[in-house]
């Protein structure tokens, strides 16, 4: 049985690879810490305006975050 990685887990891994805390990512995106925490731990999926900036800041393709 394989376990699929969630978008939140992918964001967390990419954020850590980029050497960023959740707070620093939130500041770079111009969103709240709570928003980033929601993506990483509560299963919320970043849509719309957040995907492009997340991709650029974390230096990963959008598809790698939400695929």
C-alpha positions, 0 to 999 in steps of 0.5 A, spaced: 500 500 500 502 506 498 501 513 501 500 519 497 503 525 500 499 531 501 499 538 498 501 540 505 506 535 506 509 537 500 509 545 502 512 543 508 518 539 505 519 545 500 519 550 505 524 547 510 528 546 503 528 553 502 530 554 509 524 558 511 520 558 518 512 558 517 512 565 519 518 567 514 514 564 508 507 567 511 511 574 511 514 573 504 507 571 501 503 577 505 499 572 508 498 570 516 501 565 519 495 561 520 494 561 513 500 557 512 499 553 518 492 551 515 496 548 509 501 544 512 497 541 518 489 542 516 489 539 509 487 546 506 489 547 499 492 553 497 488 555 491 488 561 486 493 567 488 497 563 493 500 558 488 504 562 483 507 566 489 508 559 493 512 556 487 516 562 486 518 563 493 519 555 494 523 554 487 518 549 485 513 548 480 506 549 482 504 541 480 509 539 485 506 542 490 499 540 489 499 534 484 
